[in-house]
């Protein structure tokens, strides 16, 4: 802005001299926008910063400035009224200007104030000062759009999405979470996320969180897994949980995406139950049908062998061989029947595990020991079969893949709870995640009965499989209907 005042010095407070050159330097400060209007709100001049922003030369005329469309008709009217205000009643006006610049839109925030020249002209001018807020406004608009998109995702997502801070306090709780957990968002915001977990997770959550923040070792963050959730009414349900972490400065935030898999687990359990029931039927048919037929054939062959021994002694040895083959068939059919129907009664479950250990020692020439308590009340034949299959798979992995020479099977019960441990001295493996089908089946069987499966592997020192099952206090005790053969 060209100074229109003489170069005479004036003085400001504390006696510091102020001349026109210094005034012009202040007016043309980088970033500060200055626009001078007459009492009709028409452009008079602008400072260099504003002219550069409008792509105008330093000697631009008022007409050039007006052509940029700085003011709307409504803004010009308001400023005219401000210029016409009586002395002592004038007030400033803050407004946003949107001038027309070819390469990009501009957004300026400016505040108008009145200045009057000394007599004799007593002219009134409006001085608008402000700043360019184009970038800031664009950022705000982007943030507003992003927030709107995120809100739409949260509100329409089928899965529950919950965020919590490093203290475990819930920060967001979307509608799907309200539907799954039966809580309204207002009931859980700023409360600890452990309220959505049954025991023992409820009590252990804060300790786990503090351990993670202190050591950085995560057990579930970044790894999806199946866990148990707790609804408002106290009921529990299986869910798939994936947790991610975000760090803002020194603060940690965690986002949990949760899917209720109750229906899927029910269908899987039903399919598996049908499969187990069919295996039991086939096993029973082998035992009662084919086994009896072979036993009858063996008796007839033995009787025929006695007759041949007297009538044709030279055929007696061949007949004895036939009898041996039939007896081998009987033994194999019984083994198949036992394998298809390993748990026909929960009361004899320890015997079933002992038989498994003996067969393992006989087939693979290793040492396999068993220490087994009776199954706790509330465990059904189907549950017992799942537990048996987990042991069977763990032993199979230890022998076939772990090259183990010693396997220890332990099942301990305490009240209605049980803890199964299968430990071997094999080669182990470096990472249990993403392993073969056997481990997936073990996890699936554990989940089908509501048990927790943990697999610990130390390369060169073997694998330990731990399966823990907690029966609720109101679970029905074993009864003949439950413990007997369901086929």
Secondary structure, DSSP 4 states (H G I P E B T S, - for coil): ----S-S--EE-GGG-EE-HHHHHHHHT-TT-EEEEE-TTS-EEEE-HHHHHHTT--TT--HHHHHTT--S-HHHHHHHHHHHTSPTTT---EEEEE----SSS---EEEEEEEEEPPTTT--EEEEEEEEE-HHHHHHHHHHHHHHHHHHHHHHH-SSEEEEEETT-BEEEE-HHHHHHH---HHHHTTSBGGGGS-TTHHHHHHHHHHHHHHH---SSBT--EEEEEE-TTS-EEEEEEEEEEEEETTEEEEEEEEEE-HHHHHHHHHHHHHHHHHHHHHHHHIIIIIHHHHHHHHHHHHHHHHHHHHH-GGGHHHHHHHHHHHHHHHHHHHHHHHHHTS-S-GGGHHHHHHHHHHHHHHHH--EEEEEEPPPPTT--HHHHHHHHHHHHHHHHHHHHTS--SEEEEEEEEETTEEEEEEEE-S---S--TT--HHHHHHHHHHHHTT-EEEEEEETTTEEEEEEEEE--TTPPPP-HHHHS---
